[in-house]
Amino acid sequence: MPYLGSTPAEKALEAADIASDAVTTAKIADDAVTTAKITDNQVNEAKLAVSNSPTNGQFLSAQSGDAGGLTWAAAGGGFASQQFFTSSGTYTKPTGINIIRVTVIGGGGGGGGGVSDNCMGVPGGGGAGALEVIDVSSLSSTVAVTVGAAGSAGSSGGAGGTGGTSSFGSYCSATGGVGGAAATAPSGTTKLGTAGGSASGGDINISGGYSNSLKNANDGNTRPYAKGGGSPWGWGSGGITTNTCTAATTGVGYGAGGGAGSHTPSPTTAGAAGTAGCVLVEEYK
């Protein structure tokens, strides 16, 4: 039907021309609102159907069971912090931590002492190590931590002390290396190395290393240093040669076996102490 009078002027449709609530979802064809129709920076957080309110640092995660299918969640999986124990104590679980990785190292055994010409002690064995990954939902708020002491040095003619056991509650533990035997045999006797500790409860359990074996002999040859046993985090040092009297030396790191005492003259006849163990707790979100 033709207009009566003047033809209305053409103009763009404005918001004022549309009644409140007039444009419903039923009036919009499927796929009609494309990204090209939306001005940049117009869809904000308030326009999203999310099941909860966010806090800084969270990300938007798909959750089919939640309202709108979306929820704000904390980022996870990254390393956050650690607690390192060189003496016994208590581990306190921090907030916001989901997974911990625990490493325990037992103490190293002390080296045995020597007594006389070509009659030397035996180095100490290395401490064991265990590693376990633990979901903190299974932990109480605190866990007892035990750090194994170093095995004591053998005095002249005495055996070295066995290293102490390190543990993280009842979850995993690592015993210390066995103390080295004292000198008991004269020239010509071979002495076997000393056993390392053993580990249990971990996802990975590693036994401590044996110390070197040695042979007492009065044949004029200078022999290599007899080394203490190693641990996963420690290296045993030597301490004696057959014809050159030198003081026994302590190993390096954690859980290393001590060197053996050499023959005369005093004071080089004493063995060396092992090194103490440790416990490391790495924390992940």
Order of alpha helices (4+ residues) and beta strands (2+ residues): beta-beta-beta-beta-beta-beta-beta-beta-beta-beta-beta-beta-beta-beta-beta-beta
